[in-house]
Amino acid sequence: MNTPVTIILPTLNEQGHIRDCLESLKRQDYLNIVEILVVDGGSKDDTHAIVEAEGGNIRLINNPRMTAAAAMNIGIQECSTAVYVRVDAHTLYATDYVSRSVKTFEESDAKVVGGPMRPIGTNAFGRAVSVVTTSPLGVGPGRFHYSEKLEEVETVYLGIFDRDFVIKVGAYDETHLQWAAEDQELNYRIRKAGGKILLDPRIKSTYFPRDSARALARQYHNYGMCKASTLAKHKTLPYWRPMVPALMVLLCILWIPLTVSIGFPLLSPIPFLLYFGGASLFGLQMSKKSEVSSFDVTAAITICHWSYGLGFWRGVFRILTFRRFDIKPKDGRR
């Protein structure tokens, strides 16, 4: 097991996370990491200075196009190895993260190998978000959120990639997608081209989820827009599970004019009350299992579902009105 590897890390205003992230990458036990490419989209904070001070095999590359998709394409062109590992600044990596990724990659015929997303909150609300985003009720049956077995899946968190196969399918889309849709959409094209994506739960990392209601709402609203942009590009979705919260939001909203039109406006709040009751029961159940606030869990799951659903339909409205999606965050935040 001696495959040369390049690590590609997109960044944008990551001074709060980049130092710890790089420290965890520098502690990797894999001996053939050729270099770590930090591809920065024009950070206005101290990200540049922190990265430049690292030295060694860490190299800072400018990304004038800002987005993570552009960063990955620049990194792919810059790297000299046949495989690369895509990492994220909001994540810490187990010492054997790269070595385990390479081992599973070499032992399989997969084009992508990755691990599950394991969130750990940094405050009370963040811990509630961690509970929600590792539950099927919170994020649906996407296996990479909670699977504990080696299996073929639709997508993984980050991952190690066959560089030539990624280039063959067109690399990361910088022009058609809502920003942050690039990873799941690339994995869809890889599977469509016959490539296997493998989840190995022994590939361990720790992700820090959003720690405020506002940040979580912004993130999941954008996720909904991402799925709509994928629908616009491919005329289908990679998988239809994400339609569940979108349909829930749509039916709840349509229920209001329906009850008014038939003369029973007092029935309008019923679906909202039913949803909130179910979310509250989930929050209570999770608070007993995980020692988190039931209120925070209820708030987190409600924000995830409704922000995602509203974001999806906002994206559909853009499709119907022939408007472009936002290929980069307008405020410089991911």
C-alpha distance (Angstrom), angle and dihedral (degrees) to the residues before:
residue distance angle dihedral
M1 . . .
N2 3.79 . .
T3 3.82 105.4 .
P4 3.82 110.7 153.1
V5 3.80 110.6 -117.4
T6 3.79 135.8 -165.0
I7 3.80 119.7 -157.8
I8 3.82 115.3 -146.5
L9 3.81 117.9 -160.5
P10 3.85 120.1 -177.9
T11 3.81 113.7 -155.5
L12 3.78 139.0 -175.6
N13 3.81 120.1 170.3
E14 3.80 94.7 -24.0
Q15 3.80 102.6 148.7
G16 3.80 90.7 128.3
H17 3.81 93.6 57.7
I18 3.80 111.0 18.1
R19 3.80 99.5 83.9
D20 3.82 95.0 53.3
C21 3.80 90.8 42.3
L22 3.81 92.6 53.5
E23 3.80 91.7 45.5
S24 3.80 89.9 56.7
L25 3.81 90.1 48.7
K26 3.80 92.3 49.0
R27 3.82 89.5 54.0
Q28 3.82 93.5 59.3
D29 3.81 113.8 132.1
Y30 3.81 92.7 -144.7
L31 3.81 108.7 106.7
N32 3.80 101.2 -158.5
I33 3.81 102.8 64.2
V34 3.80 99.4 135.8
E35 3.79 95.3 -166.0
I36 3.77 145.6 -29.5
L37 3.81 111.0 -123.8
V38 3.80 113.1 -156.5
V39 3.81 104.3 -164.9
D40 3.79 107.8 -165.9
G41 3.79 124.6 -161.4
G42 3.81 97.1 -150.8
S43 3.81 103.9 -66.6
K44 3.80 115.6 -157.9
D45 3.80 94.3 -160.5
D46 3.83 130.4 63.4
T47 3.80 96.4 -70.4
H48 3.82 92.7 110.8
A49 3.80 94.2 50.1
I50 3.80 93.2 47.4
V51 3.81 92.8 50.5
E52 3.80 95.1 44.0
A53 3.80 90.3 52.5
E54 3.82 91.4 58.2
G55 3.81 98.4 70.8
G56 3.80 119.5 169.9
N57 3.79 114.0 88.0
I58 3.82 92.3 -21.2
R59 3.80 111.9 109.5
L60 3.80 126.9 -173.3
I61 3.82 116.4 -143.0
N62 3.79 124.7 -175.5
N63 3.79 118.8 -124.1
P64 3.82 107.9 -161.6
R65 3.82 90.8 -178.3
M66 3.85 90.5 62.6
T67 3.80 101.3 -150.5
A68 3.80 129.1 110.7
A69 3.82 89.4 -122.7
A70 3.80 90.5 56.7
A71 3.81 90.6 44.8
M72 3.78 91.1 54.6
N73 3.81 92.6 48.1
I74 3.80 90.8 49.5
G75 3.80 90.2 47.7
I76 3.81 92.1 49.6
Q77 3.79 90.6 52.6
E78 3.80 92.3 46.7
C79 3.80 98.1 46.6
S80 3.80 119.8 90.5
T81 3.81 98.0 -159.8
A82 3.80 130.2 95.0
V83 3.81 92.0 -128.1
Y84 3.77 132.1 37.8
V85 3.79 135.4 -168.5
R86 3.81 116.8 -135.4
V87 3.81 112.5 -147.5
D88 3.80 137.0 176.5
A89 3.80 130.3 -137.4
H90 3.83 93.6 -132.4
T91 3.80 90.3 64.6
L92 3.80 138.8 78.8
Y93 3.79 118.6 -149.9
A94 3.80 130.6 -141.4
T95 3.81 113.9 -116.6
D96 3.81 90.7 -108.1
Y97 3.82 95.3 43.5
V98 3.80 95.2 112.8
S99 3.81 96.5 35.6
R100 3.81 92.0 50.6
S101 3.82 90.3 46.3
V102 3.81 91.8 51.5
K103 3.81 93.3 45.4
T104 3.80 94.2 53.1
F105 3.81 90.9 41.9
E106 3.82 92.3 52.7
E107 3.81 93.6 44.8
S108 3.82 94.0 51.9
D109 3.78 137.8 51.6
A110 3.80 91.2 -124.5
K111 3.79 122.3 131.9
V112 3.81 91.4 -153.6
V113 3.79 129.2 30.7
G114 3.79 124.4 -178.6
G115 3.76 145.2 148.2
P116 3.78 134.9 -116.6
M117 3.78 123.5 -80.6
R118 3.80 107.3 -105.3
P119 3.82 110.5 -171.1
I120 3.79 124.2 -162.6
G121 3.81 117.5 -173.6
T122 3.79 121.2 -135.2
N123 3.82 94.8 -153.1
A124 3.82 138.1 19.8
F125 3.79 94.6 -81.7
G126 3.80 92.2 44.1
R127 3.80 90.1 53.6
A128 3.80 89.2 52.8
V129 3.82 89.6 50.7
S130 3.81 88.3 52.3
V131 3.80 90.1 55.3
V132 3.80 93.0 48.1
T133 3.81 95.7 46.1
T134 3.80 93.4 52.1
S135 3.80 94.2 51.9
P136 3.84 127.0 84.5
L137 3.80 87.7 -134.8
G138 3.78 89.6 57.7
V139 3.80 103.3 41.7
G140 3.80 105.3 7.3
P141 3.80 127.1 -115.8
G142 3.81 96.8 -44.5
R143 3.81 100.6 146.5
F144 3.80 97.2 -148.4
H145 3.79 90.3 68.5
Y146 3.80 96.2 64.2
S147 3.82 115.2 -8.2
E148 3.80 116.6 136.2
K149 3.81 99.0 -169.7
L150 3.79 137.4 74.5
E151 3.80 106.2 -102.2
E152 3.78 146.3 140.9
V153 3.81 111.1 -96.3
E154 3.80 142.1 173.1
T155 3.79 95.7 -110.4
V156 3.81 141.3 -8.5
Y157 3.77 137.1 -154.2
L158 3.81 107.9 -88.5
G159 3.82 106.1 -45.0
I160 3.80 147.5 173.7
F161 3.82 114.5 -73.6
D162 3.78 141.0 -160.2
R163 3.81 97.7 -119.7
D164 3.80 96.8 -155.0
F165 3.80 92.6 49.6
V166 3.81 90.7 50.8
I167 3.80 90.0 51.8
K168 3.82 90.0 46.4
V169 3.83 92.1 58.0
G170 3.80 92.4 47.1
A171 3.83 102.5 -90.1
Y172 3.81 119.2 -118.6
D173 3.81 117.9 -14.0
E174 3.81 110.0 -122.2
T175 3.79 99.5 170.8
H176 3.82 114.1 44.0
L177 3.80 107.7 37.6
Q178 3.77 137.0 79.3
W179 3.79 107.1 -106.9
A180 3.83 112.8 -87.8
A181 3.84 93.0 30.8
E182 3.80 93.2 95.2
D183 3.81 100.4 94.6
Q184 3.81 100.7 48.8
E185 3.82 91.5 40.7
L186 3.82 92.3 51.4
N187 3.80 90.1 49.4
Y188 3.80 89.0 51.8
R189 3.81 90.8 55.1
I190 3.80 91.2 45.8
R191 3.82 90.9 54.4
K192 3.79 91.4 43.5
A193 3.83 88.6 55.0
G194 3.81 90.8 53.0
G195 3.80 99.2 -96.1
K196 3.79 119.5 143.1
I197 3.82 121.6 -131.7
L198 3.78 114.6 -155.7
L199 3.80 128.7 -162.5
D200 3.80 117.1 -151.9
P201 3.83 114.1 -177.1
R202 3.81 89.5 -161.0
I203 3.82 87.8 73.0
K204 3.78 98.3 89.8
S205 3.77 131.8 -164.9
T206 3.79 136.7 148.3
Y207 3.79 120.5 -128.3
F208 3.81 123.4 -162.9
P209 3.82 109.2 -140.2
R210 3.80 126.3 -153.7
D211 3.79 110.4 -68.6
S212 3.81 101.9 -157.4
A213 3.79 134.7 56.3
R214 3.81 92.0 -121.3
A215 3.80 94.3 51.8
L216 3.80 91.9 46.2
A217 3.81 92.1 49.8
R218 3.80 90.9 50.3
Q219 3.80 91.7 48.8
Y220 3.81 96.2 49.5
H221 3.79 94.1 41.4
N222 3.79 86.6 56.3
Y223 3.83 91.0 47.1
G224 3.79 88.3 57.1
M225 3.81 89.9 50.6
C226 3.82 88.4 48.9
K227 3.80 92.4 57.6
A228 3.80 90.9 48.0
S229 3.81 90.6 51.7
T230 3.81 90.0 51.2
L231 3.80 88.8 50.6
A232 3.81 89.9 51.4
K233 3.80 92.1 51.5
H234 3.81 100.3 43.3
K235 3.83 100.8 24.8
T236 3.79 86.0 -127.8
L237 3.79 138.9 56.0
P238 3.81 123.1 -107.6
Y239 3.80 85.2 -122.6
W240 3.80 131.6 -6.1
R241 3.80 100.6 -132.9
P242 3.83 92.6 98.2
M243 3.80 88.8 65.2
V244 3.83 90.6 74.2
P245 3.84 96.9 79.1
A246 3.80 90.6 35.9
L247 3.82 91.6 54.9
M248 3.80 90.9 44.5
V249 3.80 90.8 55.1
L250 3.80 92.3 45.5
L251 3.81 94.8 49.2
C252 3.81 92.5 47.4
I253 3.80 91.3 51.5
L254 3.82 94.5 44.8
W255 3.80 90.1 49.1
I256 3.82 90.7 68.8
P257 3.84 98.9 62.9
L258 3.80 89.9 38.1
T259 3.80 93.4 58.3
V260 3.80 91.2 43.9
S261 3.81 92.6 50.1
I262 3.81 92.8 52.6
G263 3.80 92.5 46.9
F264 3.82 99.9 -106.4
P265 3.82 104.9 105.6
L266 3.82 91.2 154.8
L267 3.82 87.3 71.3
S268 3.82 91.5 61.4
P269 3.84 96.8 92.3
I270 3.84 94.5 50.8
P271 3.84 99.6 95.1
F272 3.80 91.0 43.7
L273 3.79 91.1 50.5
L274 3.81 91.4 47.1
Y275 3.79 91.2 50.5
F276 3.79 93.6 47.0
G277 3.80 90.7 47.2
G278 3.81 91.0 53.1
A279 3.80 92.2 45.5
S280 3.81 90.2 50.1
L281 3.81 91.8 51.4
F282 3.81 89.3 50.2
G283 3.80 89.9 49.3
L284 3.80 91.6 50.4
Q285 3.80 92.6 48.1
M286 3.81 93.6 48.3
S287 3.80 92.8 46.1
K288 3.81 89.4 59.7
K289 3.82 92.8 48.6
S290 3.78 100.6 40.4
E291 3.81 106.1 25.6
V292 3.78 93.4 -120.3
S293 3.78 129.0 131.4
S294 3.81 112.3 -82.8
F295 3.81 88.3 -147.5
D296 3.82 91.6 54.5
V297 3.82 92.1 47.7
T298 3.81 91.5 48.6
A299 3.80 90.3 48.8
A300 3.81 93.0 46.6
I301 3.80 96.5 50.4
T302 3.81 91.4 44.7
I303 3.80 91.4 50.6
C304 3.82 92.3 47.4
H305 3.80 94.4 50.5
W306 3.79 99.8 40.5
S307 3.80 97.0 39.4
Y308 3.79 90.6 48.9
G309 3.79 93.7 46.5
L310 3.80 94.1 47.2
G311 3.80 90.4 46.0
F312 3.80 91.4 52.5
W313 3.79 93.8 51.5
R314 3.78 91.1 44.7
G315 3.79 86.2 55.0
V316 3.81 91.4 49.2
F317 3.81 88.3 52.1
R318 3.80 88.4 54.8
I319 3.78 89.9 52.3
L320 3.80 92.3 50.2
T321 3.82 92.2 47.9
F322 3.83 93.4 45.0
R323 3.80 93.7 -118.7
R324 3.79 122.8 151.5
F325 3.78 123.1 -114.6
D326 3.80 121.7 -117.7
I327 3.80 104.9 -96.2
K328 3.81 90.9 -173.3
P329 3.83 134.0 29.8
K330 3.78 108.8 -96.2
D331 3.79 95.3 -143.3
G332 3.81 98.1 43.8
R333 3.80 93.5 -108.7
R334 3.78 126.0 118.1
